[in-house]
Amino acid sequence: MAAAQTLAGRVALVTGASRGIGRAIALRLAAHGAAVALTASPRSREGLEASRVAIEGLGGRAALFTADLADAEARSTLVAQAEAALGPVDILVNNAAAIPAYAPPSKMPLAARQTLFEINLQAPIDLIQQALPGMRARGWGRILNLSSDMTRQPPIPYPGPAKFVHMLALYGASKAALDRYTLGLAAELHGSGIHVNSLLPYKIARSESAEDIARQTFAAHPDWIESVELMAEAAYLLIAGRHSGEIAVSRELLARAQQPLHALDGETVIGDALSLVTFEN
């Protein structure tokens, strides 16, 4: 039995879709019938191709586009490209993010700060503004921004070396700004049929980019690590449902909804909100 085709006829644009959380969300949306436009930086084209092949392996439709999201001109036509290939964009998932330099707040150079906020804040806003006119005209849209636990200063004692906490402060600031924008936009669009939310992992989503830190953290805090399937499940809940104006934590959302955890095929039940990842030796 295939996953319920709750998103049949919809088109989704997912940024950072070459691996990890972005690929997982793209696959999950495709499993429910959405056609998916995949985008990432030009250096990630091979990963995008793998994501496209995986979606087509599910019987879905996908197209891929590369763009440097730090470049306003390069990102200015992404929604138009997606719509030319697949049709009007109904669902926008702003997953791509970057940490261009690791430095404490007192030392982060201007160029790195500008790139950080271009990719993590300005690019999502630009893509939203590109997609909104069509969503408004159709009276239906879903916008999902990916956030982070680092929007808040970790409590003392820190879970690791203080220098690592300091180095993520400006990344957290960019995500905090995106959360505030999310809530304001959701309020503006109330009653329009366009729902806007943010989603973050409880602590760490185990993806290719976070594999090392996930393994290091697992021994002391196994409950801090979650699978990309859990993030995809939470994303699907926010997109397929009627939520708006939420800054949702993945595990908490699944628990409130009493939602089982599915594999990326959207059909196979593999756990629930309490499920923890395992690591092979």
WOLINUR-V277875 format. One record per backbone hydrogen bond with DSSP energy under -1.0 kcal/mol. CO is the residue of the C=O (numbers start at 1). NH is the residue of the N-H. E is the energy in kcal/mol with one decimal. If there is no record, write none. Layout:
BEGIN
co=CO nh=NH e=E
co=CO nh=NH e=E
END
This chain:
BEGIN
co=4 nh=6 e=-1.9
co=5 nh=8 e=-1.3
co=7 nh=10 e=-2.2
co=10 nh=35 e=-2.5
co=11 nh=90 e=-2.3
co=11 nh=91 e=-2.2
co=12 nh=37 e=-3.6
co=13 nh=93 e=-3.0
co=14 nh=39 e=-1.9
co=19 nh=23 e=-1.8
co=20 nh=24 e=-2.4
co=21 nh=25 e=-2.7
co=22 nh=26 e=-2.3
co=23 nh=27 e=-2.6
co=24 nh=28 e=-2.3
co=25 nh=29 e=-2.5
co=26 nh=30 e=-2.2
co=27 nh=31 e=-2.2
co=29 nh=34 e=-2.1
co=30 nh=33 e=-2.0
co=32 nh=7 e=-2.7
co=35 nh=12 e=-3.0
co=36 nh=63 e=-1.8
co=37 nh=14 e=-2.6
co=38 nh=65 e=-2.6
co=39 nh=17 e=-2.1
co=40 nh=67 e=-2.2
co=41 nh=44 e=-2.3
co=42 nh=45 e=-1.4
co=44 nh=48 e=-2.1
co=45 nh=49 e=-2.5
co=46 nh=50 e=-1.9
co=47 nh=51 e=-2.1
co=48 nh=52 e=-2.7
co=49 nh=53 e=-2.5
co=50 nh=54 e=-2.1
co=51 nh=55 e=-2.3
co=52 nh=56 e=-2.6
co=53 nh=57 e=-1.8
co=55 nh=60 e=-2.3
co=56 nh=59 e=-1.3
co=61 nh=36 e=-2.3
co=63 nh=38 e=-3.3
co=65 nh=40 e=-1.1
co=68 nh=71 e=-2.0
co=71 nh=75 e=-1.8
co=75 nh=78 e=-1.2
co=77 nh=81 e=-2.7
co=78 nh=82 e=-2.4
co=79 nh=83 e=-2.5
co=80 nh=84 e=-2.2
co=81 nh=85 e=-1.6
co=82 nh=86 e=-2.7
co=83 nh=87 e=-1.1
co=90 nh=142 e=-2.3
co=91 nh=13 e=-2.7
co=92 nh=144 e=-2.9
co=93 nh=15 e=-2.3
co=93 nh=95 e=-1.4
co=94 nh=146 e=-2.4
co=104 nh=107 e=-2.1
co=104 nh=108 e=-1.2
co=109 nh=113 e=-2.2
co=110 nh=114 e=-2.8
co=111 nh=115 e=-2.1
co=112 nh=116 e=-2.5
co=113 nh=117 e=-2.3
co=114 nh=118 e=-2.1
co=115 nh=119 e=-2.4
co=116 nh=120 e=-2.4
co=117 nh=121 e=-1.6
co=117 nh=122 e=-2.7
co=118 nh=123 e=-2.7
co=121 nh=125 e=-2.0
co=122 nh=126 e=-2.8
co=123 nh=127 e=-2.6
co=124 nh=128 e=-2.5
co=125 nh=129 e=-2.6
co=126 nh=130 e=-1.8
co=127 nh=131 e=-2.1
co=128 nh=132 e=-2.4
co=131 nh=135 e=-1.8
co=132 nh=136 e=-3.2
co=133 nh=137 e=-2.2
co=134 nh=138 e=-1.9
co=135 nh=139 e=-1.5
co=135 nh=140 e=-1.4
co=141 nh=195 e=-2.6
co=142 nh=92 e=-2.8
co=143 nh=197 e=-2.3
co=144 nh=94 e=-2.6
co=145 nh=199 e=-2.2
co=148 nh=151 e=-1.4
co=149 nh=152 e=-1.3
co=161 nh=164 e=-1.2
co=161 nh=165 e=-1.1
co=162 nh=166 e=-2.5
co=163 nh=167 e=-1.9
co=166 nh=169 e=-1.5
co=168 nh=172 e=-2.6
co=169 nh=173 e=-2.0
co=170 nh=174 e=-2.1
co=171 nh=175 e=-1.8
co=172 nh=176 e=-2.4
co=173 nh=177 e=-2.1
co=174 nh=178 e=-1.6
co=175 nh=179 e=-2.3
co=176 nh=180 e=-2.2
co=177 nh=181 e=-2.2
co=178 nh=182 e=-2.5
co=179 nh=183 e=-2.3
co=180 nh=184 e=-2.1
co=181 nh=185 e=-2.9
co=182 nh=186 e=-2.5
co=183 nh=187 e=-2.0
co=184 nh=188 e=-2.2
co=185 nh=189 e=-2.4
co=187 nh=190 e=-1.1
co=189 nh=192 e=-2.4
co=193 nh=141 e=-1.7
co=195 nh=143 e=-2.8
co=196 nh=245 e=-3.3
co=197 nh=145 e=-2.7
co=198 nh=248 e=-2.7
co=199 nh=147 e=-3.1
co=200 nh=250 e=-2.5
co=204 nh=226 e=-2.3
co=205 nh=207 e=-1.1
co=210 nh=214 e=-2.3
co=211 nh=215 e=-2.3
co=212 nh=216 e=-2.3
co=213 nh=217 e=-2.1
co=214 nh=218 e=-1.9
co=217 nh=221 e=-2.9
co=221 nh=224 e=-1.9
co=224 nh=204 e=-2.5
co=226 nh=206 e=-3.5
co=227 nh=231 e=-1.3
co=228 nh=232 e=-2.5
co=229 nh=233 e=-2.3
co=230 nh=234 e=-2.2
co=231 nh=235 e=-2.5
co=232 nh=236 e=-2.5
co=233 nh=237 e=-2.2
co=234 nh=238 e=-2.0
co=235 nh=239 e=-2.1
co=236 nh=240 e=-3.2
co=237 nh=241 e=-1.5
co=246 nh=198 e=-3.1
co=248 nh=200 e=-2.4
co=249 nh=253 e=-2.6
co=250 nh=254 e=-2.2
co=251 nh=255 e=-2.4
co=252 nh=256 e=-2.6
co=253 nh=257 e=-2.2
co=254 nh=259 e=-2.4
co=261 nh=270 e=-3.3
co=261 nh=271 e=-1.1
co=263 nh=266 e=-2.3
co=268 nh=263 e=-2.7
co=271 nh=261 e=-2.7
co=272 nh=275 e=-1.7
END
